[in-house]
Amino acid sequence: MFRLTILFFLVMFVIGTDTFLISPLIPTLQQLFDIPTEAAGWMVGAYALGYALFALIAGPLSDGWDRKKVMLYGMVAFAVSTLLCGFATDFWTMFLFRLLAGVSAAFTAPQVWASIPALIPTPKIAKVSGIVMAGVASSQAFGIPIGSLLASVHWSYSFFTIGASALFVALFIYYTLPEMKPDQGRITKSPIFGRYVPLLKSPVARRAFFAHFLFQCGFFSSFSFIGKWVTDRFDLSIDQAGYVMFFLGLGNIVGSLGGAYVIKKWNRFNTLVAGFLVSIACFIVLPHLPSVAAFESVYFFIFVTMGIAFPLILGLLTSLNPAIRGTISSLANSIMYAATTLGSWIAGLIYASFNGFSAVGLFAAICFAGSLFLFIFSGILAGDARTKKETAA
């Protein structure tokens, strides 16, 4: 079990590092490829777009295949796509390779969550899931700064390192993960997209998923341009921007590890409302802070609240219909990356149009306010009989 836990942690760490790596590299790549600020966000959005487009079909399709092969081939494709990013010669080749990396990740990452309940003893599932979730938070705290330090020597080195690490993880998958062939008697013959119909018919689910979309759109619109903003505002180098990411990643780890205690003490409703309201205030004041230290302190707190809110929201969504939790997880991931695509694009436009981060912070605050409103009035946080009956249906 220990080797499997380490394997799953490494898969999510490598994929998480690659997901967020572009943010501190945007100023360097923007200058290198001679692209305007309003288009720079697409170097983040391309990866998210590939993931969003294929996450909806990757999960249901892989239910009928050997999960070991899906994870292995997906990780190899992910490694190759990331390595190719280091050879990109212009914006469009970088866009293509980032898109392919996102498609590969869409097939690889869901296999981790599907494999845990199949391979890990039931009493240990929650513990292992928490460790694996920490892999994503750790990628922000450690992977991105390391990548930024490598990029300070040459921007391509970070992609080469992540690609080589992914190949190592692929070998680990080959030698560690057992075969997980599908049970032929349990393979469903229902259409792939037909499995989403119960969610589309539920008003509670529709509002809750739209709230999830606004939450992710607001967060990633702000996150995508942290590297550029601290570089423009405080004249930081690329490795110094990486240190900022390290500090923010620590906030995510703190929130992830302490979230269960906070929710138990305050309950889900109060935790979500308080976290969102504080984050809205932080997004508004962020652009006006006078120093890097003040910026890091406020954004650290945002990352703590996001580390608490993100698993809370996923738990709420998967509780909508326990019979199709896998489908709900695929939809939630697809929505997250679709929101990342849209958010990073909008952030690029308004950053360029209004010459700074103020409009981006305001946009993030508006998205969070809309998300909180929808979560409250969707009924997903309510415990009355009507809501329970509707979500069960």
N, C-alpha and C positions, 0 to 999 in steps of 0.2 A: 504493500500500500504506500510505503514511503516513496518508492521510486516513481509510482504513478502520480503522487501528489507533486513531486518535484517537476515531473514532465509537464503536467498541466499548468503549473505555475510558470514554467519557462515559455510555454506556448503563448500564454496571455501576456507575459512580460515583453516578448519580442514583438508581438503584434501591436501591443499598446505603445511601445516605443516608436514604432514606425508610423502609427496613426498620428501622433502629435509632433513628430520630428520637424515637420516643415515650418511650424510656427516660428521658432527662433531663426530659421534659415531664410525667411521671406525677404528681409532687406538685401542679403547677399545675392540670392537668386534673382530678385527683381532687377538689380543692377547688372548682373551677369547676362541675363536674357533680354535686357532692355524692354521691360514690359511695364505698363502703367499700374498704379496702385489698385485701380478698380478691377483689374484682371488678375492681380497677384493672389487674391483669395481662392482662385480656382486651383492653385497648386495644393491647397488643403482640400478643396471641394471635390477634386477628381477622385481621390481615394475614397472619400465618403460616398460619392455618386456610384462608384463601382460596387461598393458594399451594399448600398441601399437597393440598387436594382436587382441584385442577385440573392440577397438575404431571404427574400420572400419565397424563392423557389429552392434555395440550397438546403434549407432545413427539411422540408417535406420530401425532397428527392433523396436525400441521404438516409432517410428512414428505411429505404429499400435496398441500401448498399452496405457493404462492409465498412463500418466506421473507421477502422484502422486505415484502410486504403484511402478513404476520403481525406482523413487528416494528413496522411503521409503525402499524397499527391498534391493536396492543397498547400502544404507547407513548402514543398519543393518549388511549386509555381510561385508562391509568395517570395521565396528566397531569390529566384531568378529575376522576378519583376523588380525587386528592390535593388539588386545588383545593377540592373540595367539603368536605374535612376541615376546611378553614379556616372553613366556614360551619356546622359542627356546633353544634347547640343543646343536646344532651344526650348521655348515654352511648350510647344506642342508635343515634342518627344517626352518631356517630363510629364505632361498631362496624360499621355497614353500609358506610360509605365506606372504612374501612380494609380490610374484607373484599373490596370491589370492587377496591381497589388491589392487593391480593395476587393476585386472580384475573388481573388484567391483567399483573402482573409474571410470573406463571407462563407466560404465552404469549410474553412478550417476551424474557426473559433466556435461555432455552434456544436461541433463534435465534442469539444471539451465538456460542455454542460450536459450533453446527452450521455457521455461516457461515465460521468461521475456516479449517477445512481445505478448504472449497470455494473460497475466494477468495484465500487467502494461499499463496505458494509454499512447497513442503514444507520447504526448509531454514530458513525463517523462522517456521514455525508455533510452535515452542517459545518463541521470543523474544516473539512477539506474544501468545501465551497468557499468558506471565508478566506482560507489561505490562497486559493486560486484567484479570488476577487482582489486580494492584495497585490497580485501580480500586475494588474492594470494600474493600481495606484503607485506601485513601486516604479513602474516604467516612467511615470511623470517625475518622480522624485530623483531617480538615479539614471534611467536610460536617456532621457532628453539632455540633461547636463553633460553626460559622457559624449553623446552624439555632437553636442555643440562644441565641446573641446576639440574633438576630432575635426569638426568642420572649420575651426579656427586655423588649422593647418592647411586643409583644403576641403572645400565643401563636399566633395565626392566621398571622402573617407568615411563619413558617418553612414552613408548608404552601403558602402562596401562592407563595413563592419557588421551592420545589421543583417545584410544578406548572408554573410558567412556564418553568423550566429544562427540564422534560420536553417541553414544547411546542417549545422551541428544538431539542432533540435530535431530535424527530420531523421537523422541517423538514430537519435534517441528514441523517436517514435517507432522506427523499424525494429529495434532490438528490445524495446520495453513493452510496448502496447500489444496486448493479445488481440487476436481476430475477434470481431464483433459482427458476425453475419446476421442479417435480419431473420426474425422468426417468420417463416413463410406463412404460417397459419394466422399471423396477426397483421400482415401487411394490408393496409386499407386500399380499396380500389376507388375510393372517392376522388374526384378531381382535386388537384393541388389547391387551386384557389377557392374551391367549394368549402374548404375547411375554415375559411375566414367568414363565411356567411353568418354564423351565429353572433359574431362580434359586430358585424355591420348592421345587424337588425336591432341591436341593443342601444337605446339612447344613452344609457350610462356609459357603455363601452366607447361609443363614438366621442362623447364629450371628454372622457378620460384620456383617450389616445390623442385627441387634439391638444389637450392640456400638456401631455407629455411632449408633443411636437413643439409647442411654444417654449416649454422649459428648455429643451435641448437647443432650439434655434437661438434663444437669448444667450445661453451659456457659451455656445461655440462661436457665435458672432463676436463675442468679447474675447474669448480665448485665442482665436485665430490670429488676432492682431496685437497680442501682448508683446511679442518679440519686436515687431516694427515700432510700436508706440514707445516702449522703453528705450529703443535705439534712437528714435527721433527726438524724444523729450529730454532724455538724460545722457545722450551721446555714449551709450554703452557699446562695447564690442560684442561679437557674437558669443564668445565664451562667457562674458559677464551676463548676457541675456540668459544663457544656460543656467547660471547660478540662480537667477530669479525663478526659473522654472523648477529648479530643485527645491527651493523653499516652498513654492506653491504646492508641489507634489507631496511634500511632507504634510501639508494641511489636509490633503485628500486622504492620506493614510490615517491621520488622527481621526478624521470624521468617520472613515470606514470601520476603524477598530472600536470607536466609542459610540457609534450610532445606536447599537442595540440597547445600551444603558440609558441613553438619552430618551429613546422612544418609550422604554419601559417606565421611565420616571414621569414623562410628560404626556404620553399617548401620541398616536400617529397624527391626529388632527392638530393638536397644539404644536407639535414638532414641525410639521410642514408649514403651518401658517407663520410661526415665528421665524423659521429659517428663510422663507421667501421674503417676508417683510424686511428683515435685516439686509438680505442680499440686494433688494431693490434700492435701499438707501445707500448701500456701498457702491453700487454701479453708478449712481448719480454723482457721488462725491469723488470717485476714483480719478477722473481726468483733471481735477483741480488740486490734487495733492502736490506739495512742494518738493518732495524728495523721493528717492528710490525706496528708502526705508519705510516711509509712510505708505507708499504704494504697495510694497510687499506685505506689510502688516494687514492692510485692509483686504487685499486679495487673498491672503492666507486664510482669513476668516471666511471669505466666500467659498474657498475650496473645502474648508472644514464642513460648512453647511451642505455643500454639494455631496461630500462624502457620506453624509447622513441621509440626504434626500434621495439620492439616486437609487440605492437598494430599497428604500422605503417605497418609492414609486413603482419599481419593478414588482415588489411584493403585492402592491395594490392591484396592478394590472393582471398579474397571473392568478389572482384570486377571483377574477371575473368569471372564469369558467375552468375549474380544475381539470375537466376532461380533456382540454386542449391546451395545456400549458406550453407544450412545445411550439404550437402554432402561435400562441400569444407572444412567446419569447422572440420568435423570428420576426413577427410584426413589430414588436417594440424596438428591436435592433435596427430593422429597416427604417423605421420612422426616425430613430436617433441619427442615422447617417444621412437620411434625406434632409433632416433639419440642419445637420452640419454643413451640407452642401449649400443650402439656401442661406443659412446664417453667415457663412464665410463670404459668399458672393455679395450679399447685402452690405456686410461690414466693409468690404473693399470699396463698394460704390459710395457709401456715405463717408467713409474715412477720406476718400479723395475729394468728394464734393464739399465737405465742410472742414477739410484740412486739419484733421485731428481726431482724437479718441472721444471727445465729448459726445458727439452724435451716436457713436457706437455704444457708449455706456448708457445713454438714454434709451436707445433701441432695446438693449438687453433688459433694462428696467421695465419697459412697456411689455415685453414678452413675458417676463416673470409675473407681472401684475395680471395679465390675461390668463396665464396658466393657473395661477392661484384661484382666480375667480371661477374658472371652469372646473377645477378639482373640487372646490367647495360645493358648487351647484350641480355637479354631475350626479351626486349621490353616492359616489364610490367611498366616501369617508363616513357615510351614515350607517347606522346599525339597525334601522327600523325594518320591519318585516317586508314592507313594499320593495325596498331596495334589494334585500336578500332574494326575494322571489323573482325579481326582474333579472338580476345577474345570474341566478341559477338557470333561468330559461335560456 
